[in-house]
């Protein structure tokens, strides 16, 4: 992988990992999908509620009620392009 990840740098990825860990209360590697809006806003993004619903479908396409860290990183990467 090249050093330049589009518009994300190592600091941003570290911030995403850190906030994800804060919400991963039982340390199983997953966070409740209902927490996504709060997490995204914690990353200084300001989505509307409708945008959050679309993001929820993106990170949790099977509607399992939770998502993993890499899904969040991928989502933020695509939103920052």
N, C-alpha and C positions, 0 to 999 in steps of 0.2 A: 504494500500500500504506500502511496506517495505521502510525503509529509503534509502536503496541502490537501485537506479534506473539503474542498469547496469553501464554504463560508464558516466552517467549524474548526476550532483549534483545540488543543489538548486541554486548555483551561475550561472551555465550554463543556467538553465531554466530562471532565472531572466534576463540574457543577451539576450536570445531569445525574451522574452516578451518586453524588452526595445527597441530592434531594430525593432521589429514588430510595436510597437506603433509609432515609428518615421516615418514609411512608411504608417501607417494607417491615412492618411491625413484628412479624414472626420470623423474619429472616429466611423465608422460603424462596426468595427470588422473584416474587410476584407482588403486585400492588392491585388493590381493588380499582376497577375501571372508573368507579364513581369519584375517585380522587384525582383523575386526570386534569380536570380544570384547575384545581388548586395547585397541582404540580406545575402545569404550564405557566400559570400566573406567577408562580415562584421563580420562574426562569425569565421574568421580565417580558413575557409575551402577554398580549391583551386580547384574547379571542372572545368573540360573542358566544352566547350559550349555544347557538346553532352550530358555530364552528367547533365548539367542544364536542358536541354530539357527533359530528363528522369525524373528528379525531378519535373519539371512542371507537367508532366502527373500524377505523384504520388500525389501531393498536390491538383491538380485540374483535377480529373479524368473525370468530365463531361464537361470540356473545357468551363467553365463559364466565365473565364477571371479573376477570383479572388480566393483567398483562405483564410482560417481562421487561427488564431494563433495556435490552437491545431494541425492542419495539419503540420505546420512548426515544432512544438516541436516533434511530432512523427517522422517526416522525419529526423531531426537532431539526434534523439535518435537512429534510425536504422542505420544511417551512421556512428555513433560513436561506434557501437558494435564491 
